[in-house]
């Protein structure tokens, strides 16, 4: 399990993109762009020390989906974050 929670991703998106989202909001439909994803990744790394790959945002699409991808037992799961 990663250190990153759904609430952290929601707050990160709010700060990085100035968008209000919920756990199930598609962040890209809400207007988040790739620059905001970069800012969000930097914020999460600053807060947790975890380097989140960009593809996790694009694959997960929602704050809950992003955390699910980080927690998944797969090549893109938490065990490989930051590698």
N, C-alpha and C positions, 0 to 999 in steps of 0.2 A: 504494500500500500504506500502511495506517495504521501508526502507532507502537504500536498496541495489539496485544498477543499473546494467544493462548489462555491461557497461564500467568498473565498479568496479570488476565484476566477471572476465572479460577478463584480466584485469591488475593483479588480484589475481592469476589467472592460469599462467600468464607469469612469475610472481615472484616466485610462489611456485613450479612450475614444469619446468620452463625455456622452455615453449612451446608457439609458436605463434598460437593463435586461433582467430576466428571471433565469432560473435554472434550466428552463426548457426553450428559451429564446434562441433562434438561429442568429448568431451574432452578425453574420454577414448580411442577412436580410434586414437586420436592425441598423445597418450602415457602417459596420466595422470594416476597415480596409487593412491591407497588408502592413502599412506603416503602424497602425494601432496595434496589430498583432506583435510587431517588433517591440513596441513600447511595453506592451503587456508582458511579454517574455522577459524583458529586462526588469520590470517591477517584481515579477515572481521570483526571479533569480536573486534580486536584492533582498527580498523578504525571507526566502527559504534556503537559498544556496543551490536550488535545483535548476539546472539548465533544461528548459522545456523545448523540445524540437518544434519548429514551426508547423510541421505537418500534423501535429497533434491538434492544433487549432482548426486547421482546414478539414481534417478528418472527423473531429468530434463535433464541430459546428455549434454546439450549445455548451454552456458551462458544465452541465451534468455530463454531456458526452465527452468533453475534454478530460474531465476527471476520470471517467470510465476508461478512456484510452490509456491514461497514465497508470491506472490500477490493473489493466488487463495483463494476463500472463502471456505476452506475445513479444515479438521482436521490437515493438514500439511501446511496450509497457514500461512501468516505473523502473524495472531492473536495468534498463538501458538508457534511461534519461541521463543526459550529460555526457554520454560516451561519444 
